[in-house]
Amino acid sequence: MQAGETLVANPQQKVEIVGAGLAGALLGLLLARRGFAVNLYDRRPDPRHSRAERGRSINLALAARGIRALERAGIMDRIRPLMIPMRGRMIHEQNGATGLQLYGHRENEVIYSVDRGALNRVLIEAAARHSGVALHFEHTCIGVDSNGGGVRFRDSHGSERIVAASPAFATDGAGSAVRASLASSGTIVAREAWLDHDYKELSIPDRDGRHALETNALHIWPRGGFMLIALPNTDGSFTATLFLAREGINSFAALGAPAAVSEFFEQQFPDIAALIPDLAAQFAANPTGRLATVHANPWHSGQTLLLGDAAHAIVPFHGQGMNAAFEDCRVLDECVERRGGRDSPRSAIGISAGPVLQSAQWSELFADFTRSRQPNTAAIAAMALENYTEMRDTVLDPGYVRRKALAVELEKRFPDRFIPRYSMVMFHPEIPYAEAQRRGVIQEEILRELTRDPAFAAGEAPPGQAVSFVAAERLLTERLPPIV
């Protein structure tokens, strides 16, 4: 298929998607390529013709799970120009010292900084180019039937209409109107577990078109109970995000006055204060965002399915919110393929003849999808919360750094049994999140058993001298089956 070529489908069944953000646009493209007629709705104006909302994106880290889904949709060539590789965490200590902690020991073990708005535009453009997708912007979802049978929208003129959910997919984000409507009717149970820390974004300008900090790293300023991070942008700037308690001494509540903001940054992040000339103005202008983990059960009602953040939003500290949502899209597409594949063979350019799934089939598919994904999204939600403590505090612990080095050495020696948990999550999409979490617990126990030697704990000997790899092999063989 040539670049820019229009895909032609033979649509036979309509599907409605509420929310044209990252997950919604990707899902729309995948289903259109399979032969469905997709209606994609969003409350916002068309992002191709409007500016992104400022100060709320939390720069995105694209990793292997997300890339695998984008490759399935055939659009990675359009996304690669947006990607900046990050090889590891650049740790900025309060005394000014810095150090790079690599994510992995292989060259391809990197994650990528990508601009949310630019990525969303590419996905929307790809969906719009497909003849099987119809885009409906400035359509606000105001509720769904209690049985999930219809979705009500209000357009920019105030007119309302109901669209039959046959089926409908809710990809309208962490604040999902569909989820709220289903929960208020008692059809599903949903709750939001709010973190007591909020976030605020700041922009570090470029220096004559170049990055003011190391380009190929995710920068972290860990300060124990809070932290600042910064990810590179393609224009030479960085997007920095401050994660801070809502109340207390070091908190957003204590930073109401410009002088307090300047003093706080001079004390905690003096190198950043020097890089942002309009720091106080940005701090005052940009909104403070809240962070929550969304729990919903079930994810489906009638012909309506929650997907991505609408079903399982997580905190951003493992860089997996977008990746998990993209993985949802891939898994759902695979579920559709398994149920409709024999009746809808793919053509040479990857388009089906247009499957038709009956209501009962969609209900069964939604149930299968939910059973498959819920254990995995619960696992990444828990790991994301754990990673906040690691990022803001543990990365400064010399013992942590030595255990991390030992974990890398174990992976090199026993790659069929030991892969660090972070690597399983970020670089191995074939390993489900739940399995990465399970193996990670066992691996941490083994690491602690192997590092009881006082010489290792004191940093007086390298892993090869302070750790018995004969004992390591025995423990791994006893407790961890080979990775398939």
Solvent accessible surface area in square Angstrom, and as a share of the most:
residue,aa,sasa,rsa
1,M,118,0.53
2,Q,142,0.63
3,A,107,0.83
4,G,47,0.45
5,E,72,0.32
6,T,72,0.42
7,L,14,0.07
8,V,108,0.62
9,A,15,0.12
10,N,84,0.43
11,P,64,0.40
12,Q,102,0.45
13,Q,27,0.12
14,K,127,0.54
15,V,0,0.00
16,E,7,0.03
17,I,0,0.00
18,V,6,0.03
19,G,6,0.06
20,A,0,0.00
21,G,21,0.20
22,L,20,0.10
23,A,12,0.09
24,G,0,0.00
25,A,0,0.00
26,L,0,0.00
27,L,0,0.00
28,G,0,0.00
29,L,4,0.02
30,L,4,0.02
31,L,0,0.00
32,A,0,0.00
33,R,33,0.12
34,R,4,0.01
35,G,0,0.00
36,F,0,0.00
37,A,23,0.18
38,V,2,0.01
39,N,24,0.12
40,L,1,0.01
41,Y,4,0.02
42,D,11,0.06
43,R,153,0.56
44,R,62,0.23
45,P,70,0.44
46,D,22,0.11
47,P,16,0.10
48,R,81,0.30
49,H,150,0.67
50,S,43,0.28
51,R,229,0.84
52,A,68,0.53
53,E,97,0.43
54,R,155,0.57
55,G,9,0.09
56,R,102,0.37
57,S,23,0.15
58,I,25,0.13
59,N,14,0.07
60,L,17,0.08
61,A,10,0.08
62,L,0,0.00
63,A,1,0.01
64,A,26,0.20
65,R,2,0.01
66,G,0,0.00
67,I,29,0.15
68,R,90,0.33
69,A,0,0.00
70,L,0,0.00
71,E,90,0.40
72,R,72,0.26
73,A,1,0.01
74,G,46,0.44
75,I,5,0.03
76,M,10,0.04
77,D,116,0.60
78,R,78,0.28
79,I,0,0.00
80,R,119,0.43
81,P,98,0.61
82,L,36,0.18
83,M,29,0.13
84,I,16,0.08
85,P,55,0.35
86,M,0,0.00
87,R,105,0.38
88,G,0,0.00
89,R,11,0.04
90,M,30,0.13
91,I,9,0.05
92,H,10,0.05
93,E,71,0.32
94,Q,95,0.42
95,N,125,0.64
96,G,55,0.53
97,A,47,0.36
98,T,82,0.48
99,G,35,0.34
100,L,55,0.28
101,Q,27,0.12
102,L,84,0.42
103,Y,14,0.05
104,G,11,0.10
105,H,62,0.28
106,R,98,0.36
107,E,176,0.79
108,N,119,0.61
109,E,8,0.04
110,V,19,0.11
111,I,3,0.01
112,Y,50,0.19
113,S,1,0.01
114,V,1,0.01
115,D,64,0.33
116,R,68,0.25
117,G,15,0.15
118,A,17,0.13
119,L,0,0.00
120,N,7,0.03
121,R,80,0.29
122,V,21,0.12
123,L,0,0.00
124,I,0,0.00
125,E,69,0.31
126,A,4,0.03
127,A,0,0.00
128,A,39,0.30
129,R,87,0.32
130,H,2,0.01
131,S,75,0.48
132,G,7,0.06
133,V,16,0.09
134,A,45,0.35
135,L,42,0.21
136,H,43,0.19
137,F,32,0.13
138,E,76,0.34
139,H,30,0.13
140,T,56,0.33
141,C,13,0.08
142,I,60,0.30
143,G,12,0.12
144,V,20,0.11
145,D,61,0.31
146,S,69,0.45
147,N,102,0.52
148,G,0,0.00
149,G,33,0.32
150,G,3,0.03
151,V,1,0.00
152,R,97,0.35
153,F,1,0.00
154,R,98,0.36
155,D,37,0.19
156,S,73,0.47
157,H,165,0.74
158,G,46,0.44
159,S,64,0.42
160,E,84,0.38
161,R,109,0.40
162,I,93,0.47
163,V,18,0.11
164,A,63,0.49
165,A,3,0.03
166,S,55,0.36
167,P,0,0.00
168,A,1,0.00
169,F,0,0.00
170,A,0,0.00
171,T,11,0.06
172,D,37,0.19
173,G,24,0.23
174,A,47,0.37
175,G,68,0.66
176,S,1,0.01
177,A,38,0.30
178,V,1,0.00
179,R,10,0.04
180,A,60,0.46
181,S,23,0.15
182,L,1,0.00
183,A,32,0.25
184,S,99,0.64
185,S,55,0.36
186,G,61,0.59
187,T,46,0.27
188,I,5,0.03
189,V,116,0.67
190,A,32,0.25
191,R,144,0.53
192,E,70,0.32
193,A,39,0.31
194,W,120,0.42
195,L,32,0.16
196,D,94,0.49
197,H,18,0.08
198,D,7,0.04
199,Y,19,0.07
200,K,11,0.05
201,E,10,0.04
202,L,2,0.01
203,S,50,0.32
204,I,0,0.00
205,P,55,0.35
206,D,59,0.31
207,R,145,0.53
208,D,150,0.78
209,G,52,0.50
210,R,187,0.68
211,H,41,0.18
212,A,22,0.17
213,L,30,0.15
214,E,73,0.33
215,T,42,0.25
216,N,44,0.23
217,A,0,0.00
218,L,16,0.08
219,H,2,0.01
220,I,0,0.00
221,W,0,0.00
222,P,1,0.01
223,R,29,0.11
224,G,25,0.24
225,G,40,0.38
226,F,12,0.05
227,M,0,0.00
228,L,0,0.00
229,I,16,0.08
230,A,0,0.00
231,L,5,0.02
232,P,1,0.01
233,N,23,0.12
234,T,91,0.53
235,D,98,0.51
236,G,2,0.02
237,S,14,0.09
238,F,1,0.00
239,T,20,0.12
240,A,0,0.00
241,T,2,0.01
242,L,0,0.00
243,F,1,0.00
244,L,0,0.00
245,A,21,0.16
246,R,68,0.25
247,E,122,0.55
248,G,50,0.48
249,I,162,0.82
250,N,63,0.32
251,S,0,0.00
252,F,26,0.11
253,A,65,0.50
254,A,48,0.37
255,L,14,0.07
256,G,72,0.69
257,A,54,0.42
258,P,86,0.54
259,A,77,0.60
260,A,29,0.23
261,V,4,0.02
262,S,47,0.30
263,E,105,0.47
264,F,13,0.05
265,F,0,0.00
266,E,105,0.47
267,Q,106,0.47
268,Q,27,0.12
269,F,0,0.00
270,P,57,0.36
271,D,55,0.28
272,I,0,0.00
273,A,17,0.13
274,A,84,0.65
275,L,22,0.11
276,I,3,0.01
277,P,123,0.77
278,D,68,0.35
279,L,14,0.07
280,A,31,0.24
281,A,63,0.49
282,Q,10,0.04
283,F,13,0.05
284,A,85,0.66
285,A,72,0.56
286,N,9,0.05
287,P,71,0.44
288,T,61,0.35
289,G,16,0.16
290,R,122,0.45
291,L,11,0.05
292,A,16,0.13
293,T,6,0.04
294,V,6,0.03
295,H,72,0.32
296,A,10,0.08
297,N,88,0.45
298,P,47,0.30
299,W,5,0.02
300,H,43,0.19
301,S,9,0.06
302,G,40,0.38
303,Q,27,0.12
304,T,1,0.01
305,L,0,0.00
306,L,0,0.00
307,L,0,0.00
308,G,0,0.00
309,D,52,0.27
310,A,0,0.00
311,A,0,0.00
312,H,12,0.06
313,A,5,0.04
314,I,22,0.11
315,V,2,0.01
316,P,35,0.22
317,F,6,0.03
318,H,7,0.03
319,G,22,0.21
320,Q,0,0.00
321,G,21,0.21
322,M,18,0.08
323,N,0,0.00
324,A,1,0.01
325,A,8,0.06
326,F,0,0.00
327,E,6,0.03
328,D,0,0.00
329,C,0,0.00
330,R,21,0.08
331,V,17,0.10
332,L,0,0.00
333,D,1,0.01
334,E,40,0.18
335,C,6,0.03
336,V,0,0.00
337,E,62,0.28
338,R,169,0.62
339,R,81,0.30
340,G,3,0.03
341,G,25,0.24
342,R,239,0.87
343,D,123,0.63
344,S,4,0.03
345,P,92,0.58
346,R,98,0.36
347,S,59,0.38
348,A,113,0.88
349,I,69,0.35
350,G,15,0.14
351,I,7,0.03
352,S,3,0.02
353,A,47,0.36
354,G,5,0.05
355,P,5,0.03
356,V,73,0.42
357,L,6,0.03
358,Q,111,0.49
359,S,70,0.45
360,A,66,0.51
361,Q,61,0.27
362,W,1,0.00
363,S,43,0.28
364,E,91,0.41
365,L,0,0.00
366,F,0,0.00
367,A,23,0.18
368,D,50,0.26
369,F,0,0.00
370,T,9,0.05
371,R,159,0.58
372,S,55,0.36
373,R,7,0.03
374,Q,47,0.21
375,P,73,0.46
376,N,20,0.10
377,T,4,0.02
378,A,65,0.51
379,A,3,0.02
380,I,0,0.00
381,A,10,0.08
382,A,37,0.28
383,M,0,0.00
384,A,0,0.00
385,L,73,0.36
386,E,87,0.39
387,N,6,0.03
388,Y,8,0.03
389,T,69,0.40
390,E,43,0.19
391,M,13,0.06
392,R,53,0.19
393,D,68,0.35
394,T,39,0.23
395,V,2,0.01
396,L,72,0.36
397,D,61,0.32
398,P,83,0.52
399,G,15,0.15
400,Y,27,0.10
401,V,65,0.37
402,R,62,0.23
403,R,45,0.16
404,K,56,0.24
405,A,52,0.40
406,L,0,0.00
407,A,7,0.06
408,V,33,0.19
409,E,50,0.23
410,L,0,0.00
411,E,2,0.01
412,K,111,0.47
413,R,120,0.44
414,F,30,0.12
415,P,70,0.44
416,D,73,0.38
417,R,47,0.17
418,F,2,0.01
419,I,10,0.05
420,P,25,0.16
421,R,58,0.21
422,Y,43,0.16
423,S,2,0.01
424,M,0,0.00
425,V,0,0.00
426,M,1,0.00
427,F,28,0.12
428,H,35,0.16
429,P,26,0.16
430,E,96,0.43
431,I,7,0.04
432,P,64,0.40
433,Y,1,0.00
434,A,32,0.25
435,E,51,0.23
436,A,0,0.00
437,Q,51,0.22
438,R,106,0.39
439,R,6,0.02
440,G,7,0.07
441,V,82,0.47
442,I,32,0.16
443,Q,5,0.02
444,E,66,0.30
445,E,87,0.39
446,I,0,0.00
447,L,13,0.07
448,R,127,0.47
449,E,53,0.24
450,L,15,0.08
451,T,17,0.10
452,R,181,0.66
453,D,57,0.30
454,P,104,0.66
455,A,29,0.23
456,F,5,0.02
457,A,64,0.50
458,A,60,0.47
459,G,37,0.36
460,E,136,0.61
461,A,20,0.15
462,P,74,0.46
463,P,32,0.20
464,G,50,0.48
465,Q,143,0.64
466,A,12,0.09
467,V,8,0.04
468,S,60,0.39
469,F,26,0.11
470,V,124,0.71
471,A,25,0.19
472,A,0,0.00
473,E,91,0.41
474,R,125,0.46
475,L,9,0.04
476,L,1,0.01
477,T,77,0.45
478,E,112,0.50
479,R,87,0.32
480,L,2,0.01
481,P,67,0.42
482,P,69,0.44
483,I,40,0.20
484,V,176,1.01
